[in-house]
């Protein structure tokens, strides 16, 4: 049976070695010791409490899941870099998501040539059909955000749910539509360039 560890007298190196061997209590100690600092760092970068918590949770989950192959020499430095990288990935992901939907929003079926107009109508039919496959609540949230241009806070207030739930539902809807509609993106770009 393992002795209880005093977090004030135990170095990170020892804790990390014990975590590598699957010691959950050591992991919990490390988690408690560094959670606030990692959260503060994440919050400073994203200015969103829920998002900051998610980022830190993912990092600690990664540490636990990869404990046997991760060899961390300096945990504060590791956490700092991990938070920074998660934030960069998040920003990149958002950059890739939103332009796609900006194109959709900027494409009214007017001022298009007759052939293009038919292609656009086909695209819109596919887009609507995909939207209709989303679960009802997710579909409502997606339409409120992208078609009515409402911010997530306002949607949460109107639907009586948390902003985090709205963000999660939007993320899932976007991921599904992005995957399903991505083969049609070249067509949208062609249509966009033929306007005028």
MIKEFI-971497 format. One record per residue (C-alpha): residue in one letter; x negated, y negated, z. Coordinates in nm, 3 decimals. Example, Ala and Ser with C-alpha at 12.3 -4.5 7.8 and 13.67 -1.06 7.14 Angstrom:
BEGIN
{site A, {-1.230, 0.450, 0.780}}
{site S, {-1.367, 0.106, 0.714}}
//
This chain:
BEGIN
{site X, {0.000, 0.000, 0.000}}
{site X, {-0.136, -0.338, -0.101}}
{site X, {-0.201, -0.601, 0.168}}
{site X, {-0.009, -0.928, 0.149}}
{site X, {-0.216, -1.198, -0.014}}
{site X, {-0.256, -1.544, 0.132}}
{site X, {-0.233, -1.779, -0.167}}
{site X, {-0.450, -2.039, 0.005}}
{site X, {-0.741, -1.796, 0.047}}
{site X, {-0.713, -1.607, -0.277}}
{site X, {-0.894, -1.725, -0.586}}
{site X, {-0.729, -1.726, -0.925}}
{site X, {-0.982, -1.475, -1.053}}
{site X, {-0.877, -1.216, -0.793}}
{site X, {-0.507, -1.282, -0.859}}
{site X, {-0.560, -1.247, -1.235}}
{site X, {-0.747, -0.919, -1.185}}
{site X, {-0.461, -0.784, -0.974}}
{site X, {-0.205, -0.906, -1.231}}
{site X, {-0.401, -0.725, -1.503}}
{site X, {-0.347, -0.405, -1.301}}
{site X, {0.030, -0.477, -1.282}}
{site X, {0.059, -0.636, -0.935}}
{site X, {0.389, -0.827, -0.936}}
{site X, {0.332, -0.997, -0.602}}
{site X, {0.005, -1.147, -0.734}}
{site X, {0.189, -1.267, -1.043}}
{site X, {0.458, -1.427, -0.824}}
{site X, {0.191, -1.605, -0.620}}
{site X, {0.024, -1.738, -0.931}}
{site X, {0.361, -1.841, -1.073}}
{site X, {0.448, -2.034, -0.754}}
{site X, {0.104, -2.190, -0.737}}
{site X, {0.106, -2.328, -1.094}}
{site X, {0.474, -2.364, -1.189}}
{site X, {0.509, -2.729, -1.078}}
{site X, {0.189, -2.842, -1.250}}
{site X, {0.274, -2.663, -1.576}}
{site X, {0.631, -2.793, -1.565}}
{site X, {0.512, -3.152, -1.504}}
{site X, {0.275, -3.122, -1.800}}
{site X, {0.548, -2.983, -2.027}}
{site X, {0.803, -3.243, -1.913}}
{site X, {0.554, -3.526, -1.973}}
{site X, {0.527, -3.410, -2.334}}
{site X, {0.890, -3.326, -2.420}}
{site X, {1.086, -3.552, -2.178}}
{site X, {1.355, -3.282, -2.144}}
{site X, {1.390, -3.086, -1.822}}
{site X, {1.553, -2.772, -1.969}}
{site X, {1.308, -2.760, -2.258}}
{site X, {1.011, -2.805, -2.022}}
{site X, {1.140, -2.518, -1.804}}
{site X, {1.182, -2.295, -2.112}}
{site X, {0.827, -2.370, -2.227}}
{site X, {0.674, -2.285, -1.888}}
{site X, {0.891, -1.975, -1.850}}
{site X, {0.775, -1.849, -2.193}}
{site X, {0.411, -1.908, -2.103}}
{site X, {0.434, -1.717, -1.774}}
{site X, {0.633, -1.440, -1.941}}
{site X, {0.356, -1.414, -2.202}}
{site X, {0.092, -1.394, -1.926}}
{site X, {0.280, -1.106, -1.762}}
{site X, {0.357, -0.916, -2.084}}
{site X, {0.000, -0.951, -2.217}}
{site X, {-0.169, -0.912, -1.877}}
{site X, {-0.381, -0.615, -1.984}}
{site X, {-0.529, -0.786, -2.290}}
{site X, {-0.542, -1.149, -2.171}}
{site X, {-0.870, -1.244, -2.009}}
{site X, {-0.824, -1.589, -1.855}}
{site X, {-1.130, -1.750, -1.699}}
{site X, {-0.976, -2.086, -1.607}}
{site X, {-0.601, -2.073, -1.545}}
{site X, {-0.534, -2.451, -1.520}}
{site X, {-0.715, -2.504, -1.855}}
{site X, {-0.531, -2.205, -2.008}}
{site X, {-0.192, -2.340, -1.895}}
{site X, {-0.273, -2.688, -2.024}}
{site X, {-0.363, -2.553, -2.369}}
{site X, {-0.066, -2.314, -2.372}}
{site X, {0.178, -2.597, -2.293}}
{site X, {0.023, -2.819, -2.560}}
{site X, {0.043, -2.539, -2.821}}
{site X, {0.407, -2.459, -2.735}}
{site X, {0.500, -2.825, -2.777}}
{site X, {0.316, -2.843, -3.112}}
{site X, {0.499, -2.531, -3.233}}
{site X, {0.831, -2.676, -3.122}}
{site X, {0.765, -3.001, -3.309}}
{site X, {0.659, -2.807, -3.621}}
{site X, {0.970, -2.588, -3.602}}
{site X, {1.196, -2.892, -3.577}}
{site X, {1.017, -3.054, -3.871}}
{site X, {1.090, -2.748, -4.084}}
{site X, {1.451, -2.715, -3.974}}
{site X, {1.579, -3.067, -4.011}}
{site X, {1.459, -3.163, -4.361}}
{site X, {1.645, -2.857, -4.493}}
{site X, {1.973, -2.978, -4.344}}
{site X, {1.897, -3.339, -4.436}}
{site X, {1.892, -3.224, -4.799}}
{site X, {2.232, -3.062, -4.754}}
{site X, {2.374, -3.376, -4.598}}
{site X, {2.237, -3.602, -4.871}}
{site X, {2.392, -3.406, -5.158}}
{site X, {2.749, -3.515, -5.231}}
{site X, {2.897, -3.343, -5.536}}
{site X, {2.905, -3.670, -5.727}}
{site X, {2.675, -3.816, -5.993}}
{site X, {2.578, -3.466, -6.103}}
{site X, {2.574, -3.336, -6.457}}
{site X, {2.854, -3.093, -6.544}}
{site X, {2.628, -2.782, -6.520}}
{site X, {2.468, -2.908, -6.201}}
{site X, {2.810, -2.981, -6.059}}
{site X, {2.908, -2.616, -6.106}}
{site X, {2.585, -2.499, -5.941}}
{site X, {2.642, -2.739, -5.655}}
{site X, {2.996, -2.613, -5.606}}
{site X, {2.863, -2.256, -5.598}}
{site X, {2.606, -2.357, -5.342}}
{site X, {2.869, -2.527, -5.125}}
{site X, {3.090, -2.218, -5.145}}
{site X, {2.796, -2.003, -5.024}}
{site X, {2.717, -2.255, -4.750}}
{site X, {3.079, -2.267, -4.627}}
{site X, {3.110, -1.888, -4.641}}
{site X, {2.797, -1.856, -4.423}}
{site X, {2.926, -2.116, -4.178}}
{site X, {3.247, -1.917, -4.147}}
{site X, {3.049, -1.606, -4.043}}
{site X, {2.920, -1.784, -3.732}}
{site X, {3.098, -1.715, -3.401}}
{site X, {3.379, -1.973, -3.357}}
{site X, {3.215, -2.177, -3.078}}
{site X, {2.880, -2.183, -3.258}}
{site X, {3.049, -2.294, -3.578}}
{site X, {3.230, -2.579, -3.397}}
{site X, {2.903, -2.695, -3.237}}
{site X, {2.720, -2.679, -3.570}}
{site X, {2.990, -2.880, -3.751}}
{site X, {3.010, -3.139, -3.472}}
{site X, {2.633, -3.191, -3.487}}
{site X, {2.564, -3.180, -3.861}}
{site X, {2.895, -3.291, -4.012}}
{site X, {3.020, -3.535, -3.748}}
{site X, {2.665, -3.645, -3.656}}
{site X, {2.728, -3.611, -3.280}}
{site X, {2.431, -3.582, -3.041}}
{site X, {2.402, -3.266, -2.829}}
{site X, {2.487, -3.457, -2.511}}
{site X, {2.816, -3.579, -2.658}}
{site X, {2.904, -3.230, -2.789}}
{site X, {2.837, -3.082, -2.444}}
{site X, {3.060, -3.344, -2.284}}
{site X, {3.346, -3.290, -2.533}}
{site X, {3.335, -2.910, -2.507}}
{site X, {3.277, -2.898, -2.131}}
{site X, {2.954, -2.698, -2.158}}
{site X, {2.590, -2.771, -2.075}}
{site X, {2.363, -2.948, -2.318}}
{site X, {2.132, -2.646, -2.299}}
{site X, {2.415, -2.421, -2.425}}
{site X, {2.475, -2.662, -2.715}}
{site X, {2.102, -2.660, -2.802}}
{site X, {2.086, -2.279, -2.783}}
{site X, {2.393, -2.238, -3.004}}
{site X, {2.259, -2.490, -3.257}}
{site X, {1.923, -2.312, -3.264}}
{site X, {2.088, -1.976, -3.335}}
{site X, {2.315, -2.124, -3.604}}
{site X, {2.026, -2.303, -3.774}}
{site X, {1.808, -1.991, -3.769}}
{site X, {2.079, -1.779, -3.930}}
{site X, {2.168, -2.039, -4.195}}
{site X, {1.803, -2.113, -4.269}}
{site X, {1.729, -1.746, -4.335}}
{site X, {2.047, -1.693, -4.538}}
{site X, {2.025, -2.015, -4.739}}
{site X, {1.648, -2.030, -4.795}}
{site X, {1.667, -1.837, -5.127}}
{site X, {1.897, -2.117, -5.250}}
{site X, {1.668, -2.401, -5.143}}
{site X, {1.495, -2.428, -5.485}}
{site X, {1.840, -2.475, -5.640}}
{site X, {1.917, -2.755, -5.392}}
{site X, {1.587, -2.926, -5.478}}
{site X, {1.665, -2.900, -5.851}}
{site X, {2.010, -3.047, -5.790}}
{site X, {1.863, -3.324, -5.578}}
{site X, {1.609, -3.418, -5.845}}
{site X, {1.881, -3.427, -6.114}}
{site X, {2.084, -3.698, -5.938}}
{site X, {2.108, -4.046, -6.081}}
//
